[in-house]
Amino acid sequence: MNLAERSAEQISRTVFYLLVGIAAIVGILFFLVGYDNPFEGDPTFVAPLFTDVLLVLLFTLLLLTIGVTVWMMGRSVRVSRRQEGKENGIAVGKIRVGVTVLTMLLLVVFYAMGSSETIQAGGLRYSNVMGLKAADMFIHTGAVLLACAFMAMCLGLLRSYRKQKGNKR
């Protein structure tokens, strides 16, 4: 089937299944094949055989995510300039700006509040201030955005439930 003939939903589903399949295969290989290999520098640590494959997959997905995000933001700005900012009575322009500003604000606030205290993991001490603050920033920002998404989903479900209940009367 020609790619141009497929709907966005079909393409999205195919890409999703492909990514899940690749991640599952790499995860299975990582944990089941050569996972107990001792690390040459320190035999108390393990050096799984497929660590490099897992890291390459993660960095590839990270770069792909960043690229798609930048492309979508650019596309969104171009499209929003041509429209008045409303779709089906929803102020998508205001939502887009609000989410972008909230995300940037959270990143800045959580980076500033992030801990730079040295940590010990796996017998090694980590003291890179920027890395420690960035890790805190991403963890806390992600948690807040997930909580916001969950609340928005619950409010949408509640609104949908009330609307359906109101139509039955």
Sequence and secondary structure as in RCSB ss.txt:
>XXXX:A:sequence
MNLAERSAEQISRTVFYLLVGIAAIVGILFFLVGYDNPFEGDPTFVAPLFTDVLLVLLFTLLLLTIGVTVWMMGR
SVRVSRRQEGKENGIAVGKIRVGVTVLTMLLLVVFYAMGSSETIQAGGLRYSNVMGLKAADMFIHTGAVLLACAF
MAMCLGLLRSYRKQKGNKR
>XXXX:A:secstr
  GGGS HHHHHHHHHHHHHHHHHHHHHHHHHSSTT B SS TTSB  TTHHHHHHHHHHHHHHHHHHHHHHHHH
HHHHHHHS S BTTB HHHHHHHHHHHHHHHHHHHHHH     EEETTEEE  HHHHHHHHHHHHHHHHHHHHHH
HHHHHHHHHHHHHHHHHH 
